[in-house]
Amino acid sequence: MTSRRVCLRFAKGLVFLLPLAFLGVFFIFPILALFDISLRPDGALDLSAFARLLTSDYYLGTLLFTVYQALISTIATLLLALPCAYVFARYRFPGRSLLLSLATLPFVLPTVVVALAFSAVLGERGLVNDMLRLLFSLDDAPIQLERSLAIIIIAHVFYNFSVALRIMTSYWSSMGFHAEEAARCLGANELAVWRDIRLPVIRPALLSAGALVFIFCFTSFGVVLILGGIRFATLEVQIYYQAVSIFNLPLAAALSLVQIASMLLMLLVYTATQRRLQLAHEGRSAHSARPHTRRERAAIATTVALMALLLFSPLAALVWRSLFIAGQFDIAGFTGLAEKTRASLLFTTPLEAVINSLRFALIATLAAVVLGTVASFMIEERGAWSRLVDPLFMLPLATSAVTLGFGFIVALDEPPLDLRSSWLIIPISHALVALPFVIRSVLPSLRAIPPSLGEAARVLGAREFTKLQTIDLPLVSRGLVVGATFAFTASMGEFGASLFVAQRESVTIPVVIYRLLGHPGLASYRQALAMSVILMLVCAGGFLLIERLRGVGVGEF
């Protein structure tokens, strides 16, 4: 009996080593390689790359601009989401739950699709400029927002609005509205209620949402690269430019380390605000009320109209531009996906890229679900060391996909890990990005299992594998499906790492969209629109499945 227990513990330890080994080989090792190439480019300690960053006005300006655009985007997002969150928390109205769910759709869309959606509605060839040219008989586009900071900020607000909305709505709903009702009875006007009651009440959620939105805007890559270009380069874009265009690897590595340090700092701020947020509303609950006055109904109508304009008009414009040209229905963009064009320069067709994306997503999902499930059981062991491995598996969230892709091409270029020219590097990078999402989906379901069930199974003579098969896995199956859907959606839309590591025969949908946009001609533009619509529909389907399966204890994001 003792030898059997020893064997079982040894086998469990080997299984638990799998996700740790995966993380060590494909995350920690590439990050250490970046440290090495930035600190020792010629085999000896050399800090010239960091000295260049600190003494160059250009690179200091890049860092300051990255912070500046993220700060402006965060403020704009919070200013728009705050009144909307109050309306959703305070009132019940028809379609409230559906609208709140649909508002999350932009966040799960790939950044390359978001960028193209705004190009379709506000770009030089966008619907708004087409309508203005038609109405006022203009030759040139009256709205020039492409390659500007304004369209980057608008796209960031679109992308992150639902994050702030959900965090603040959930928190505000739990806090109740008795204090502001009492203040009104004492004669406080609307301005005083906002200043003295609502803003102090919502401050923890406001700080938490602001920290998370800032992180997403700070690491934005696809939106800035497509809508802003090198003129509005952030750290993410500069890393890609230095590594791919100039091939200045030491400087790109130094920029990556600055990016990692900044992200770790912001994640510490976010986790601190999250802890305060959880403690502040623990155990409280409140109920929304139906609107009674004309002003309350007007507030609801304004909120719905604002969200429809901000969140759904770019997506509708994307679909419209893919199906209509000069007012005529035309699906040439879709039918041309099977044809090779000069635009891709990849010796593959856009349709083959769709097949590649589906294939890589399935492999990445399988790997992420297996490794994430094992990691969740390991974290749930509740030993002292499990408190260390939990944040360890979240480290990929603190590292941008661009930095991860750059680390791959630097580290995985020699036997026995010479994967730089292999298609396997793409699903591996996607699985690494998706792994934290799987863990955060499975772990709450695992923690929700009553300990008494496992104890009863052991009393009845069930072995560890039998308990796992008959109790644990069936009860976490809902979380597994949510995690798998998250992983599949994340893999389909992953852009930053794929742009670094994709080879000519293994490109994915987001990479082909970006390459098509860089090639002149209407045919290339329409193919990019068609592929974006396909990618949007796939991600939307995954999101709707997540929303249908998500329940209490399923998912921590």
C-alpha positions in Angstrom: 0.0 0.0 0.0 2.8 2.4 0.9 4.7 1.7 -2.4 1.4 2.3 -4.3 1.0 5.7 -2.7 4.6 6.5 -3.4 4.1 5.6 -7.1 0.9 7.6 -7.3 2.6 10.7 -5.8 5.5 10.3 -8.2 3.2 10.0 -11.1 1.2 13.0 -10.0 4.5 15.0 -9.6 5.4 14.1 -13.2 2.1 15.2 -14.5 2.3 18.4 -12.6 5.7 19.1 -14.1 4.2 19.2 -17.6 2.8 22.8 -17.5 5.8 24.0 -15.5 8.1 22.5 -18.1 6.0 24.1 -20.9 6.2 27.5 -19.2 9.9 27.2 -18.5 10.9 26.2 -22.1 8.6 28.5 -24.1 8.3 31.5 -21.8 11.0 31.8 -19.2 13.8 30.6 -21.5 12.9 33.2 -24.3 12.6 36.0 -21.8 16.0 35.1 -20.4 17.4 35.1 -23.9 16.1 38.6 -24.3 18.0 39.6 -21.2 21.1 38.0 -22.6 21.0 39.6 -26.0 20.3 43.1 -24.4 22.9 42.9 -21.6 25.5 40.7 -23.4 25.1 41.2 -27.2 28.7 40.1 -27.9 29.1 37.7 -25.0 30.3 40.4 -22.6 28.4 42.8 -20.4 27.3 45.8 -22.6 24.7 48.3 -21.5 25.0 50.5 -24.6 21.5 49.6 -25.7 20.0 50.8 -22.4 22.3 53.9 -22.5 20.9 54.6 -26.0 17.4 54.4 -24.7 18.1 56.7 -21.8 20.0 59.3 -23.8 17.9 59.3 -27.0 15.2 61.9 -27.2 13.5 59.7 -29.8 13.1 56.6 -27.7 12.3 58.5 -24.5 9.7 60.2 -26.6 8.4 56.8 -27.7 8.0 55.7 -24.0 6.3 59.0 -23.1 4.0 58.7 -26.1 3.1 55.1 -25.1 2.2 56.3 -21.6 0.4 59.4 -22.9 -1.8 57.6 -25.5 -2.7 54.9 -22.9 -3.6 57.6 -20.3 -5.8 59.6 -22.7 -7.4 56.4 -23.9 -8.1 55.3 -20.3 -9.6 58.6 -19.3 -11.8 58.7 -22.4 -13.0 55.1 -21.7 -13.8 55.8 -18.1 -15.6 59.0 -18.9 -17.9 57.2 -21.3 -18.3 54.0 -19.3 -19.0 55.7 -16.0 -22.5 57.1 -16.7 -23.4 54.0 -18.7 -22.4 51.8 -15.8 -24.6 53.8 -13.5 -27.6 53.4 -15.8 -27.1 49.6 -16.1 -26.6 49.2 -12.3 -29.5 51.5 -11.3 -32.3 50.6 -13.7 -34.0 47.6 -15.1 -35.2 47.9 -18.7 -36.1 45.6 -21.6 -33.0 44.2 -23.3 -30.7 45.2 -20.5 -29.0 41.8 -20.1 -28.7 41.3 -23.8 -27.1 44.7 -24.4 -24.7 44.2 -21.5 -23.7 40.8 -23.1 -23.3 42.2 -26.6 -21.3 45.1 -25.3 -18.5 42.6 -24.5 -18.3 41.4 -28.1 -15.8 44.1 -29.2 -13.3 43.1 -26.5 -13.0 39.5 -27.7 -12.4 40.6 -31.3 -8.9 40.5 -32.6 -7.2 43.9 -32.7 -6.6 43.7 -36.4 -10.4 43.4 -36.9 -11.0 46.3 -34.6 -8.5 48.4 -36.6 -10.1 47.5 -39.9 -13.6 48.1 -38.6 -12.7 51.7 -37.8 -10.9 52.1 -41.1 -14.2 50.9 -42.7 -16.3 53.5 -40.9 -13.9 56.5 -40.4 -11.1 55.9 -42.9 -10.5 57.7 -46.1 -12.6 55.1 -47.9 -15.0 54.6 -44.9 -18.7 54.9 -44.9 -18.8 58.3 -43.2 -16.5 60.0 -45.8 -18.4 58.3 -48.6 -21.7 59.7 -47.3 -20.2 63.2 -46.9 -18.7 63.1 -50.4 -22.0 62.1 -51.8 -24.0 64.7 -49.8 -21.8 67.7 -50.5 -20.3 66.7 -53.9 -16.7 66.6 -52.5 -13.7 65.1 -54.3 -11.6 64.5 -51.2 -12.4 62.9 -47.9 -13.5 65.6 -45.5 -12.6 63.6 -42.4 -8.9 62.7 -42.2 -8.5 60.5 -39.2 -6.3 57.7 -40.5 -2.8 57.8 -39.3 -3.8 60.1 -36.4 -3.9 59.9 -32.6 -7.6 60.6 -32.6 -8.6 57.3 -34.4 -6.2 55.3 -32.1 -7.9 56.7 -29.0 -11.4 56.1 -30.5 -10.5 52.5 -31.3 -9.1 51.9 -27.8 -12.3 53.2 -26.3 -14.3 50.9 -28.5 -12.0 48.0 -27.6 -11.9 48.5 -23.8 -15.3 50.1 -23.1 -16.9 46.8 -22.0 -14.1 46.1 -19.5 -14.8 49.3 -17.6 -18.5 48.9 -18.0 -18.6 45.4 -16.6 -16.3 46.1 -13.6 -18.2 49.2 -12.6 -21.7 47.8 -13.2 -21.0 44.8 -11.1 -19.5 46.8 -8.2 -22.2 49.5 -8.3 -25.0 47.0 -8.4 -23.6 45.4 -5.2 -23.2 48.6 -3.3 -26.8 49.9 -3.5 -28.2 53.4 -3.8 -29.5 54.2 -0.4 -27.0 56.9 0.3 -27.8 59.0 -2.8 -31.5 58.6 -2.1 -30.9 60.0 1.4 -28.9 62.8 0.0 -31.7 63.8 -2.4 -34.1 63.8 0.5 -31.8 66.3 2.3 -31.9 68.6 -0.7 -28.7 67.6 -2.6 -28.7 68.4 -6.4 -27.5 66.1 -9.1 -24.0 67.6 -9.1 -23.6 67.2 -5.4 -24.8 63.6 -5.6 -22.2 62.8 -8.2 -19.4 64.6 -6.3 -20.2 63.5 -2.7 -21.9 60.2 -3.1 -21.5 58.4 -6.4 -17.9 59.0 -7.2 -16.6 58.1 -3.7 -18.7 55.0 -3.8 -17.5 53.8 -7.2 -13.8 54.9 -6.6 -12.5 51.3 -6.0 -14.1 50.0 -9.2 -13.0 53.1 -11.1 -9.4 52.6 -10.1 -9.5 48.8 -10.9 -11.1 49.4 -14.3 -8.7 52.2 -15.0 -5.6 50.1 -14.2 -6.8 47.2 -16.4 -7.7 49.5 -19.4 -4.4 51.3 -19.1 -2.6 47.9 -19.4 -4.5 47.0 -22.5 -3.9 50.4 -24.1 -0.2 50.4 -23.1 0.4 47.1 -24.9 -1.9 47.8 -27.9 -0.2 46.6 -31.1 -2.5 45.9 -34.0 -4.6 49.0 -33.5 -1.6 51.3 -33.3 0.3 49.6 -36.1 -2.6 49.6 -38.6 -4.3 52.9 -37.7 -1.2 54.9 -36.5 1.8 53.4 -38.3 5.4 54.2 -37.4 4.7 57.9 -36.9 2.6 57.1 -33.8 4.8 54.1 -32.7 4.4 52.8 -29.2 6.9 50.5 -27.4 5.1 47.5 -29.0 5.4 48.9 -32.6 9.0 50.0 -32.0 10.0 46.5 -30.8 8.6 45.1 -34.0 10.2 47.7 -36.2 13.6 47.4 -34.6 13.6 43.6 -34.7 12.1 43.0 -38.2 12.8 46.1 -40.3 16.2 47.2 -38.9 17.2 44.0 -37.2 18.7 45.8 -34.3 18.2 43.0 -31.8 20.0 44.4 -28.8 17.9 47.6 -28.9 14.7 45.6 -29.5 15.5 43.4 -26.6 16.2 46.4 -24.3 12.8 47.9 -25.4 11.2 44.5 -24.6 12.6 44.5 -21.1 11.3 48.1 -20.5 7.9 46.8 -21.7 8.0 43.8 -19.3 9.0 46.0 -16.3 6.3 48.5 -17.1 3.7 45.7 -17.4 4.7 44.1 -14.1 4.4 47.4 -12.3 0.9 48.0 -13.7 -0.2 44.4 -12.9 0.9 45.0 -9.3 -1.3 48.1 -9.2 -4.2 46.2 -10.8 -4.0 43.3 -8.3 -3.8 45.7 -5.4 -7.0 47.5 -6.6 -8.6 44.1 -7.2 -8.1 43.0 -3.6 -9.5 46.3 -2.3 -12.4 45.9 -4.7 -13.3 42.4 -3.5 -13.0 43.4 0.2 -15.1 46.5 -0.3 -18.3 44.8 -1.7 -17.9 41.4 -0.2 -21.3 40.0 0.9 -23.4 43.0 -0.3 -26.1 42.9 -2.9 -28.7 45.4 -4.3 -31.5 45.4 -6.8 -32.1 47.7 -9.8 -35.4 49.5 -10.2 -37.6 50.4 -13.1 -37.4 54.0 -14.5 -40.3 56.2 -13.5 -39.5 59.7 -14.6 -39.0 61.1 -18.0 -35.4 62.0 -17.2 -34.6 58.4 -16.2 -36.1 57.1 -19.4 -34.1 59.7 -21.3 -30.9 58.5 -19.6 -31.6 54.9 -20.6 -32.3 55.9 -24.2 -29.2 58.0 -24.4 -27.1 55.1 -23.0 -28.5 52.7 -25.5 -27.9 55.1 -28.4 -24.4 55.9 -27.3 -23.5 52.2 -27.1 -25.1 51.4 -30.4 -23.1 54.2 -32.1 -19.8 53.4 -30.4 -19.8 49.6 -30.3 -21.9 48.4 -33.1 -21.6 50.9 -35.9 -17.9 50.0 -36.7 -18.8 46.3 -36.9 -21.8 47.0 -39.1 -19.7 49.2 -41.3 -17.1 46.4 -41.6 -19.8 43.9 -42.8 -21.4 46.5 -45.2 -18.1 47.4 -46.8 -17.3 43.7 -47.4 -20.6 43.2 -49.2 -21.3 46.4 -51.0 -19.3 48.5 -53.4 -20.6 51.7 -54.9 -24.0 50.8 -53.4 -24.1 47.5 -55.3 -24.1 44.0 -53.7 -20.8 42.3 -54.5 -19.2 39.3 -52.8 -16.0 39.4 -54.9 -14.0 39.9 -51.7 -15.2 36.5 -50.4 -15.1 34.6 -53.7 -11.5 35.8 -54.3 -10.2 34.3 -51.0 -9.3 31.1 -52.9 -7.1 33.0 -55.4 -3.4 33.8 -54.9 -2.6 37.5 -55.2 0.5 39.6 -55.4 -0.6 41.3 -52.1 0.3 38.5 -49.8 3.8 37.7 -51.1 3.4 34.5 -49.1 2.8 31.8 -51.7 -0.5 31.0 -50.2 -4.1 32.0 -50.7 -6.2 33.8 -48.1 -8.4 30.7 -47.9 -5.4 28.6 -47.0 -4.6 31.1 -44.2 -8.2 30.5 -42.9 -7.4 26.7 -42.8 -4.1 27.4 -41.1 -5.8 29.5 -38.4 -8.4 26.8 -37.8 -5.7 24.1 -37.6 -3.4 26.1 -35.3 -6.4 27.1 -33.1 -7.4 23.5 -32.6 -3.9 22.4 -31.7 -3.4 25.4 -29.4 -6.7 24.8 -27.7 -6.0 21.2 -27.0 -2.6 22.0 -25.6 -3.9 24.9 -23.5 -6.8 22.9 -22.1 -4.7 19.9 -21.1 -1.9 22.0 -19.6 -4.3 24.5 -18.0 -6.4 21.8 -16.4 -3.3 20.2 -14.9 -2.1 23.5 -13.7 -5.5 24.3 -12.1 -5.4 21.0 -10.2 -1.8 21.8 -9.1 -2.8 25.2 -7.9 -5.8 23.7 -6.1 -3.6 21.5 -4.0 -3.4 24.5 -1.6 0.2 23.8 -0.6 2.6 26.6 0.2 4.2 26.2 -3.2 0.9 26.4 -5.0 0.6 30.1 -4.0 3.8 30.6 -6.0 2.9 28.8 -9.1 -0.5 30.6 -9.4 1.1 34.0 -10.3 3.8 32.2 -12.2 1.2 30.9 -14.8 -0.2 34.4 -15.1 3.1 35.9 -16.2 2.3 35.6 -19.9 -0.5 38.1 -19.3 2.2 40.5 -18.1 4.2 40.1 -21.3 3.1 41.5 -24.6 2.6 39.1 -27.6 5.2 41.1 -29.6 7.8 40.6 -26.9 6.9 36.9 -26.7 7.2 36.5 -30.5 10.6 38.3 -30.5 11.8 36.0 -27.7 10.9 33.0 -29.8 12.9 34.1 -32.8 15.9 34.9 -30.6 15.8 31.8 -28.3 14.4 28.9 -30.4 16.9 28.9 -33.2 19.3 26.1 -32.2 19.0 22.3 -31.7 17.3 20.7 -29.9 14.8 23.6 -30.0 15.3 24.9 -33.5 11.6 25.8 -34.1 12.0 29.2 -35.7 11.3 27.8 -39.2 8.7 25.2 -38.0 5.0 25.7 -38.1 4.8 24.3 -34.6 6.0 27.5 -33.1 2.7 29.2 -34.0 0.3 26.9 -32.0 2.9 26.8 -29.2 2.9 30.6 -28.9 -0.9 30.6 -29.1 -1.2 28.0 -26.4 1.1 30.0 -24.2 -1.1 33.1 -24.6 -4.3 31.1 -24.0 -3.0 29.2 -21.0 -3.9 31.9 -18.3 -7.4 32.1 -19.7 -8.0 28.4 -19.4 -6.6 28.4 -15.8 -8.9 31.3 -14.8 -11.9 29.5 -16.3 -11.2 26.1 -14.8 -9.9 27.0 -11.3 -13.1 28.7 -10.0 -15.1 25.6 -11.0 -12.6 23.4 -9.3 -12.7 25.4 -6.1 -16.5 25.3 -6.1 -16.5 21.5 -5.6 -17.4 20.7 -2.0 -14.5 18.9 -0.2 -17.1 16.5 1.3 -17.6 14.8 -2.1 -13.9 13.8 -2.4 -13.9 12.6 1.2 -17.0 10.5 0.7 -15.5 9.0 -2.5 -12.3 8.0 -0.5 -14.4 6.5 2.3 -16.2 4.4 -0.3 -12.9 3.1 -1.6 -12.6 5.2 -4.8 -9.0 5.6 -6.0 -7.6 9.0 -7.1 -8.2 8.4 -10.8 -11.7 7.2 -10.2 -12.4 10.3 -8.2 -11.0 12.4 -11.0 -13.0 10.7 -13.6 -16.4 10.5 -11.8 -16.4 13.7 -9.7 -13.8 16.3 -10.5 -13.9 16.4 -14.4 -17.7 16.2 -14.7 -18.1 19.1 -12.2 -15.5 21.3 -14.0 -16.7 20.4 -17.5 -18.5 23.7 -17.8 -15.3 25.6 -17.0 -13.4 23.5 -19.4 -15.7 24.4 -22.2 -15.4 28.1 -21.4 -11.7 27.8 -21.2 -11.5 25.9 -24.5 -13.6 28.5 -26.2 -11.4 31.3 -24.8 -8.3 29.5 -26.0 -9.8 28.9 -29.5 -10.9 32.5 -29.8 -7.6 33.9 -28.6 -5.7 31.7 -31.0 -7.8 32.7 -34.0 -7.2 36.4 -33.4 -3.6 36.4 -32.1 -1.6 38.9 -34.1 1.5 40.2 -32.3 3.5 36.9 -31.9 2.2 35.5 -35.2 3.5 38.4 -37.1 7.0 37.6 -35.8 7.1 33.8 -36.2 4.7 33.1 -39.2 6.4 31.6 -42.2 5.3 31.9 -45.8 3.4 28.6 -45.8 2.0 28.9 -42.2 0.5 32.4 -42.1 -2.7 33.1 -40.1 -5.8 35.2 -40.8 -4.6 38.3 -38.9 -1.2 38.3 -40.6 -2.8 38.0 -44.1 -5.2 40.8 -43.3 -2.3 43.0 -42.3 -0.3 42.1 -45.4 -3.4 42.7 -47.7 -3.9 46.2 -46.1 -0.3 47.0 -46.9 -0.8 46.3 -50.6 -2.5 49.0 -52.8 -5.6 48.2 -54.8 -9.3 47.7 -54.1 -9.2 43.9 -54.6 -6.7 43.5 -51.7 -8.7 45.8 -49.5 -11.9 43.9 -50.1 -10.2 40.6 -49.4 -8.9 42.0 -46.1 -12.5 43.1 -45.3 -13.9 39.6 -46.1 -11.3 37.8 -44.0 -12.0 40.3 -41.1 -15.7 39.5 -41.3 -15.0 35.7 -41.2 -12.7 36.2 -38.2 -15.3 38.4 -36.5 -18.0 35.8 -37.0 -15.8 33.0 -35.5 -14.9 35.1 -32.5 -18.5 36.3 -32.0 -19.7 32.6 -32.1 -17.1 31.8 -29.4 -18.1 34.7 -27.3 -21.8 33.8 -27.5 -20.9 30.3 -26.4 -18.9 31.7 -23.4 -21.8 33.9 -22.4 -24.2 31.0 -22.6 -22.1 28.7 -20.4 -20.7 31.3 -18.0 -22.2 31.0 -14.6 -21.4 31.5 -11.0 -17.9 30.4 -10.3 -17.1 30.0 -14.0 -14.3 32.4 -15.0 -12.4 35.0 -13.0 -12.0 37.6 -15.8 
